[in-house]
Amino acid sequence: EQKELIEFTCKEHPVSIRRACNILDVNRSMVYYKSKRNDQPVIDAVLELANKHPRYGCPTITKMIRRQHRWNHKRIERIYGKLDQVLGHDGRTTDVHRHLNFAL
């Protein structure tokens, strides 16, 4: 988010990365940082289980993945949180009574 803001500032205004980071009070190391982490296998596993079991939440999917892999639960939860919007979860549970008309 901040990295994108720095890149936008440098493209739109004739300032260096150093100056843009100084103005926005951001460390330059953040701009140049390249992650070595490869999360693609975790993303694939989360997506596969979430599509197969759409009613399962993060804790259940995490338990299922950890039976087969030794990935940290915080890593799985971080990726699940990022994919939550892609999966179409809005954080609400379905209330059965809301959809039924009861005659009292």
N, C-alpha and C positions, 0 to 999 in steps of 0.2 A: 504494500500500500504506500509506504513512504518512499520506497525505491521507485515506484511508478511516478510519484510526485516529483522526485528529483529528475528523472529522465524527461518528464514533460516540461519542467522548468528550463532545463538545458536546451531543449529543442525550440521552445517558444521564445526564449529570451537569450541574448548573447552573453551567457555567463558560463563559467567553467563548473565542473562537478564540485570542485573544492569550494567555490563561492556559494553555490546552491546549497551544499550541505551546511555551510556556515550560517547562511541566512535561515534555513529551516531547522537548525540545531539538531543535525543528524550526523552520526559518525560516518566518515567516508568508507570505513571498512564494510559497512552494511551494503553499500552500493556495489562494491567489487566482490562480495562474497559469492562463491559458487558452492552449492550444497553437493556433498558426495553421496547423500542418501538416495537409495533407489527404493521408492515405495510402491512401484508398480505391482510386484507380486501381492502385496497386502491389499492394494486397491482392487485387484482382480478377485481375490478371495472374498473381500467384503461385498463387492457387487454381486458375485455369484450367489452368495448366501442370502443377501438382501432381496434379490430378485426371486429366488426359490422360495423364501419364507418372508413375504412382505409384512407380516404382522409381528415379526421378531424385532426387538429393539437392540440397542447397542450392547447391553450386558449379555444377552443370550447369544448374539452373533460373536461376541468376544470369546465366550466360553467355547463355542463350537470351533472357532478358528484355533484356539490354544490347545485343543485336543490333538491337532495335527502339526502345528508349528510352534516354535518357541519364541514367537514375537511378543513383545512387551504389551501389556494391556493398554498402557497410555498411548502407545503408537497406534494401536488399532482404534482406540476411541477418538484420537485426533483425526485420523483419516475418515472414520465414520461421520464425525461432525462436519467435515468439509464436504462429504458426499451426501449429507442429509438433504440438502436442497435439490440435488440431482435425483435423489430417490423419491422425492415428492412428499416427504414427511413434513407435517406442519406443527407437530408437537401436541396435537389434540388427540384425545382418545374418543372413540365412538361410543356414545351413550345409547344403548339399545332402547331405553324408554323414550328417548327423544323422537325416535322414528316410528314408534308404535302408538296407535290411538287406543287408549283404554277407556272403556265405558264404565264409569263408576256409579 
